Amino acid sequence: MAEKFFGTDGVRGLANSWPMTADVALRLAAAAGRYFRRDASLEHRVVIGKDTRLSGYMLENALTAGFTSTGMNVFLLGPVPTPAIGYLTHSLRADVGVMISASHNPAHDNGIKFFGPDGFKLSDEAEAEIERLLNEGVPPAQPQNIGRARRYEDAGGRYVEYAKNSLPRSTRLDGLRVVLDCANGAAYKVAPQVLWELGAEVITIGVEPNGFNINKDCGSTSPGAAAKRVLETRADLGICLDGDADRVILIDETGRVADGDQIMGLIASRWKAEGRLKGDALVATVMSNLGLERWLEGQGIGLERTAVGDRYVVERMQKKGFNLGGEQSGHIVMTDHATTGDGLLAALQFLSAMVETKRPASELAQVFQPVPQKLVNVRFAAGKTPLDSDAVQSAIAASEGDLGTAGRLLIRKSGTEPLIRVMGEAEDEGLLDAAIDRVVQAVKAEA
């Protein structure tokens, strides 16, 4: 039986364990190289970036060996945000781009994400074909056709200018004090530079990566440290990126956190008023708050929901011609500027709103009143399938019956970690807690 490597966002797992081993990375790169190198008479390029995990060195070298063995020329970009790979793959006329990152996951995990020549993540069909080649084995290129590899030193500088150019030339951030948490991740150099060059006073945390501290007690998944620094320094805004900088969480001057739903709501309303919101609609996932949907309806803006995962958001945006979408977790996709979620560009849009309206972050970061929402993650052991249990299904049915039309439940298996995510929404928080707890206890009993 052929092995399955790709999940909802590339290939991901515990570093130095299947499938995140040097051997798999080499074979995966050889398969991808064979898939994209279709005309041997032309030069074929691949760009490879990474975040700051120690295992990135191992995977970078293995991927380089795999790609060059099939005749691909490799450009090694070093630590850069995931959206920079989407941009530079297209800008450098590469056939494929690769980002080595497990995004918001802990340092012991890693992942490999692929981008096509258009800068967008690969389709399911392309991933399936690469998997087929990987399982069958790829013959190496002839000795005279082996590819070359070199460091590309200007990747960070190119991304800095690209990010700055997402704002009008007249927009400056002079006078704004910003706390920036880079999660000890891929944006630790470029993000502070962008904000400083635009005129902001930048107070940084999470900019001292050591290979092990990415996302540890910092970044978008742990905004507490940034919130504390915002209050201590009387900053105007806090910006929390994740390990590969494709998502963002904001903190207003009072220390209150704004998630992706609030950020998308603000951008959508501003773009609609300016006539820039294509299709007068926003694309979000099933996780986005019901309060956002209700508020958008009042603004004359439609909401299209997709499965969880920014790739599904982008696919819907491309299919229907929309230019704004994202996830509650902070992936904000603006296809007028980027091919994937870009936390820094989303933060720049928010800062631009602060400059243009002369209003504080606290007035802009809470555009709608959320419906009470609760999410509980339950970890399960390898080989377990808790959602297939009759007991779990009975608990889900009972909780859905209790909520009725007053709320909703969403129970799903994570595509990136061994977790069952149990999410619910309801105006009655007591009813919500009881419904969630019933399902969680049933899942724990099976997990």
C-alpha positions in Angstrom: 0.0 0.0 0.0 1.4 3.4 -1.0 2.4 5.6 1.9 0.5 8.9 2.6 2.8 11.9 3.3 0.8 15.1 2.7 -1.6 16.4 5.3 -3.7 19.6 5.3 -0.6 21.8 5.0 2.2 20.0 3.4 4.2 17.2 5.2 4.5 17.6 9.0 5.6 15.6 12.0 8.1 15.1 14.8 11.6 16.0 13.6 13.9 13.0 12.9 10.9 10.7 13.0 8.8 9.5 10.1 8.0 11.4 7.9 10.2 14.2 9.1 13.5 12.4 8.4 16.4 13.3 6.1 15.7 10.2 4.0 12.0 11.1 3.4 13.0 14.8 2.7 15.5 13.7 0.1 13.1 11.4 -1.6 10.3 13.9 -1.4 12.5 16.6 -3.1 13.5 14.1 -5.8 9.9 13.4 -6.5 9.0 17.1 -6.6 12.0 17.8 -8.7 10.9 15.1 -11.2 7.4 16.4 -11.2 8.4 20.0 -12.0 11.4 19.4 -14.2 9.5 18.4 -17.3 11.8 19.9 -20.0 15.4 19.0 -19.6 16.5 21.6 -22.1 15.5 24.5 -19.7 17.0 25.7 -16.4 14.8 24.6 -13.5 14.9 26.4 -10.2 13.7 25.8 -6.7 13.8 28.2 -3.8 14.1 26.8 -0.3 13.4 28.8 2.9 13.1 27.8 6.5 12.2 29.0 10.0 14.6 28.8 12.9 14.2 25.2 14.2 17.4 23.3 14.7 16.1 20.5 12.5 15.8 23.0 9.6 19.5 22.5 8.8 19.1 18.7 8.4 16.0 19.0 6.2 17.4 21.9 4.1 20.5 19.8 3.2 18.4 16.7 2.5 16.0 18.6 0.3 19.0 20.2 -1.6 20.4 16.8 -2.3 17.1 15.5 -3.6 16.4 18.4 -5.9 19.9 18.6 -7.3 19.9 14.9 -7.9 17.1 15.4 -10.4 18.8 18.4 -12.1 17.1 21.3 -10.3 19.2 24.3 -9.3 18.6 25.3 -5.7 18.5 28.8 -4.2 18.8 28.6 -0.4 17.1 31.7 1.2 17.7 30.9 4.9 15.2 32.1 7.5 12.4 33.9 5.8 8.6 34.0 6.4 6.4 31.5 4.6 4.7 34.3 2.5 8.1 35.3 1.3 8.5 31.9 -0.3 5.2 32.3 -2.2 6.4 35.8 -3.4 9.9 34.8 -4.3 9.0 31.6 -6.1 7.0 33.6 -8.6 9.4 36.6 -8.6 12.5 34.5 -9.3 10.7 32.5 -11.9 11.3 29.3 -9.9 9.4 26.1 -10.8 8.8 25.3 -7.2 9.2 26.9 -3.7 9.7 25.0 -0.4 9.2 26.3 3.1 10.7 24.2 6.0 8.5 25.0 8.9 5.9 23.6 11.3 4.3 27.1 11.6 3.0 27.6 15.2 4.0 24.1 16.4 6.7 23.6 19.1 10.4 23.4 18.1 10.5 19.6 18.1 8.1 19.5 15.1 8.9 20.4 11.6 7.2 20.5 8.2 7.7 20.9 4.4 5.3 23.1 2.4 5.4 23.3 -1.4 4.5 26.3 -3.6 4.0 26.1 -7.4 5.5 28.5 -9.9 2.5 30.9 -9.5 3.4 31.3 -5.8 0.3 29.4 -4.5 0.4 26.2 -2.5 0.0 23.0 -4.5 -3.3 21.4 -5.4 -4.4 18.1 -4.0 -3.8 16.6 -7.5 -0.2 17.9 -7.6 0.5 16.5 -4.1 -1.0 13.2 -5.1 1.3 12.9 -8.1 4.4 13.8 -6.1 3.4 11.1 -3.6 3.0 8.6 -6.4 6.5 9.4 -7.7 7.9 9.3 -4.2 6.5 5.8 -3.6 7.6 4.5 -7.0 11.1 5.9 -6.8 12.7 8.5 -9.0 15.7 7.8 -11.3 18.5 10.3 -10.8 19.8 12.7 -13.5 22.8 11.9 -15.5 26.1 13.2 -13.9 26.4 16.1 -16.4 22.8 17.2 -15.5 23.1 17.4 -11.7 21.8 20.7 -10.4 23.8 23.4 -8.5 23.0 25.0 -5.1 23.9 28.4 -3.8 22.9 30.8 -1.1 20.7 33.7 -2.2 21.6 36.5 0.1 19.1 39.1 -1.0 15.9 37.2 -0.1 15.2 39.2 3.1 15.8 42.6 1.5 13.4 41.7 -1.4 10.7 40.7 1.1 11.2 43.9 3.1 10.5 46.1 0.0 7.6 43.8 -1.0 6.0 44.3 2.4 6.5 48.0 2.4 5.0 48.4 -1.0 1.8 46.8 0.2 1.0 50.2 1.6 0.6 53.5 -0.4 3.8 55.4 -0.6 2.3 58.2 1.4 1.5 56.0 4.4 4.0 56.4 7.2 4.0 55.0 10.7 5.8 57.9 12.3 4.8 58.5 15.9 3.5 55.0 16.5 5.1 52.8 19.2 4.7 49.1 18.3 5.6 46.0 20.3 6.5 43.3 17.8 6.7 39.6 18.9 8.4 37.5 16.2 8.0 34.2 18.1 11.8 33.6 17.8 10.9 32.5 14.3 11.4 33.2 10.6 10.5 36.9 10.7 12.9 37.9 13.4 15.0 40.0 11.1 12.7 41.2 8.4 9.6 42.2 10.4 11.4 44.7 12.7 13.1 46.2 9.7 9.9 46.8 7.8 8.2 48.6 10.6 11.3 50.7 11.4 11.8 51.7 7.8 8.1 52.8 7.7 8.8 55.1 10.6 7.5 53.2 13.7 9.2 53.0 17.0 9.7 49.2 17.4 10.0 47.3 20.6 10.9 43.7 19.9 10.5 40.5 21.7 11.0 36.9 20.4 13.9 37.9 18.1 16.6 35.7 19.7 16.1 32.3 18.1 18.4 29.5 19.3 16.9 26.5 17.4 14.7 25.4 20.3 12.7 28.5 21.5 10.5 29.1 18.4 6.8 29.7 19.6 7.9 29.0 23.2 5.9 31.3 25.5 5.7 33.9 22.7 4.2 34.7 19.4 0.6 34.4 18.2 -0.2 31.3 20.3 1.1 33.0 23.5 0.4 36.7 23.3 0.7 37.3 27.1 4.3 38.5 27.0 3.5 41.0 24.2 0.4 42.2 26.0 2.4 42.8 29.2 5.1 44.7 27.2 2.4 46.9 25.5 1.1 48.0 28.9 4.6 48.5 30.3 5.8 50.7 27.4 2.4 52.4 26.7 2.6 51.1 23.1 0.0 51.9 20.5 -0.2 48.3 19.2 1.2 44.9 19.8 1.8 42.5 16.9 2.3 38.8 17.5 3.5 36.7 14.6 3.8 32.9 14.6 6.9 30.8 13.8 6.7 31.2 10.1 4.9 34.6 10.1 1.9 33.6 8.1 -0.5 34.4 10.9 -0.9 37.4 13.3 -2.7 38.3 16.5 -3.0 41.9 17.5 -3.1 43.6 21.0 -4.6 47.0 21.5 -3.2 49.7 23.8 -5.3 48.4 26.7 -3.7 44.9 26.4 -6.8 43.3 24.9 -6.2 40.7 22.2 -7.9 40.8 18.7 -8.0 37.5 16.7 -8.1 37.0 13.0 -11.9 37.4 12.9 -11.7 40.9 14.2 -8.9 41.8 11.8 -10.7 40.4 8.8 -13.8 42.2 9.8 -12.0 45.6 9.9 -10.2 45.0 6.6 -13.4 43.8 4.9 -15.4 46.9 6.0 -12.7 49.3 5.0 -12.1 47.6 1.6 -15.9 47.6 0.9 -16.1 51.3 1.7 -13.2 51.9 -0.7 -14.7 49.7 -3.5 -11.8 47.3 -3.2 -13.6 44.2 -1.8 -14.1 41.9 -4.7 -17.4 40.2 -4.8 -18.4 42.1 -1.6 -17.6 38.9 0.3 -15.1 37.5 2.8 -13.9 33.9 2.8 -13.4 32.3 6.2 -13.5 28.8 7.7 -16.1 27.0 9.8 -14.2 28.1 12.9 -14.9 31.8 12.5 -17.3 33.3 15.1 -21.0 33.5 14.4 -20.8 37.1 15.6 -18.6 37.9 12.6 -21.1 36.5 10.2 -23.9 38.5 11.7 -21.9 41.7 11.7 -20.8 41.3 8.1 -24.4 40.7 7.0 -25.3 44.1 8.5 -22.5 45.7 6.5 -23.8 44.1 3.3 -20.8 41.8 3.1 -21.2 38.1 2.4 -19.3 35.3 4.3 -18.3 32.1 2.6 -17.2 29.3 4.9 -14.7 26.6 4.0 -13.0 23.7 5.8 -10.3 24.6 8.2 -7.0 25.4 6.5 -5.8 28.4 4.7 -5.3 26.4 1.5 -9.0 25.8 1.4 -9.7 29.5 1.9 -7.3 30.4 -0.9 -8.9 27.8 -3.2 -12.4 29.3 -2.7 -11.0 32.8 -3.2 -9.4 31.8 -6.5 -12.4 29.9 -7.7 -14.8 32.8 -7.1 -12.5 35.8 -7.6 -12.5 37.1 -4.0 -9.5 39.0 -2.7 -9.9 38.7 1.1 -10.1 35.6 3.3 -8.5 34.0 6.3 -8.9 32.2 9.6 -9.8 33.1 13.2 -6.3 31.9 14.1 -4.8 34.8 12.3 -4.1 33.7 8.8 -5.2 36.7 6.7 -5.0 36.2 2.9 -5.0 39.2 0.7 -4.5 38.0 -2.9 -4.0 41.6 -4.2 -0.7 41.4 -2.3 0.2 37.8 -1.4 -0.5 34.2 -2.4 -0.9 32.9 1.2 -1.5 34.2 4.7 0.9 37.0 5.7 0.8 38.2 9.3 3.0 41.2 8.7 1.0 42.5 5.7 -2.2 42.1 7.7 -0.7 44.1 10.6 0.4 46.8 8.2 -3.2 47.1 6.9 -4.3 47.6 10.5 -1.6 50.2 11.2 -2.7 51.9 8.0 -6.2 52.1 9.4 -4.9 53.6 12.6 -3.0 56.3 10.7 -5.8 57.2 8.3 -8.6 57.3 10.9 -6.4 58.7 13.7 -8.3 56.3 16.0 -6.6 54.1 18.7 -6.3 50.3 18.2 -8.9 49.7 20.9 -11.6 51.4 18.7 -10.6 49.5 15.6 -9.8 46.0 16.9 -13.2 45.1 18.2 -15.5 45.6 15.2 -18.1 43.0 16.3 -19.4 41.4 19.6 -18.4 37.7 19.5 -20.8 35.0 20.3 -19.4 33.0 23.2 -17.2 30.4 21.7 -15.2 27.6 23.4 -12.4 25.4 22.0 -10.9 22.4 23.8 -8.1 20.3 22.3 -7.8 16.6 23.3 -4.6 14.8 22.5 -4.8 11.2 21.5 -2.3 8.4 21.2 -1.0 7.0 17.9 -3.3 4.4 16.3 -6.4 5.7 18.1 -9.4 7.0 16.2 -11.6 8.5 18.9 -14.2 10.1 16.6 -15.1 6.6 15.3 -16.3 5.5 18.7 -20.0 5.0 19.2 -19.7 6.6 22.7 -18.2 9.8 21.2 -20.8 9.9 18.4 -23.6 9.5 21.0 -22.1 12.3 23.1 -21.9 14.6 20.1 -25.5 13.8 19.1 -26.7 14.5 22.7 -24.8 17.9 22.9 -26.1 18.9 19.5 -29.6 18.1 20.7 -29.2 20.3 23.8 -27.9 23.2 21.8 -30.6 22.9 19.1 -30.8 26.1 17.1 -29.3 28.2 19.9 -25.7 27.2 19.0 -23.5 24.9 17.0 -20.8 22.3 17.5 -17.8 21.6 15.4 -15.7 18.5 16.2 -12.8 17.6 14.0 -9.4 15.9 13.9 -6.5 18.3 13.5 -4.6 18.1 10.2 -1.3 19.0 11.8 -1.2 17.4 15.3 -2.7 14.3 17.0 -5.5 16.4 18.5 -9.3 16.3 18.4 -10.6 19.8 18.4 -14.0 20.3 20.1 -15.5 23.7 19.4 -18.9 25.1 20.2 -20.8 28.4 20.1 -23.9 29.5 22.0 -25.3 32.6 23.6 -25.9 30.7 26.8 -22.5 30.0 28.2 -23.7 27.5 30.8 -25.4 25.4 28.1 -22.3 25.7 25.9 -19.9 24.5 28.7 -22.1 21.5 29.4 -22.3 20.6 25.7 -18.6 20.9 25.2 -17.7 19.0 28.4 -19.8 16.0 27.5 -18.0 15.6 24.2 -14.6 16.2 25.7 -15.0 13.6 28.4 -16.2 11.1 25.8 -13.2 11.8 23.6 -10.8 11.6 26.5 -12.2 8.2 27.5 -11.4 6.9 24.0 -8.1 8.7 23.6 
